[in-house]
């Protein structure tokens, strides 16, 4: 091989290697921004309730608070997603993030929500905790920096359903000591 061809070959290989390194770095950044405890799974997980320590029974009946046909439809669609694994940016039944989950649930009643939890919070109608209804959205600021970063849907009996980064789509209590301290507001669509 001539020296000229060898130099071009070396330059091409160096560019390819650099491209792979940059791509790997970007993927690593995206994954680390989600959570260090993300679990991917191709199979749906069994139905799970996560509740505060010894304060609430594991299985609760919350459907009695979803009385209107719209609320019942939202609840039925949300429950259909139980066990779906979490993935950053996901909007499909194979894996879904929190806002992607809400977009899919609300599309079942013909509503199009904004793509991010931050935009959902900004555009929804504010609701007080005392006036929460089944189907209202619950927003969280885990970074405590004034930016909404997570959303779930209130389903009655002080419970909400959401796509947790560590457990996928699950039902949890709003009184859960971890989640309760990060609630920043409620919105209705």
PyMOL commands that set and color helices and strands:
alter all, ss='L'
color gray80, all
select helices_A, chain A and resi 3-34+63-65+69-80+98-107+117-123+129-131+177-180
alter helices_A, ss='H'
color red, helices_A
select strands_A, chain A and resi 49-50+91-92+95-96+125-127+137-140+150-156+159-164+168-173+183-188
alter strands_A, ss='S'
color yellow, strands_A
deselect
rebuild
show_as cartoon
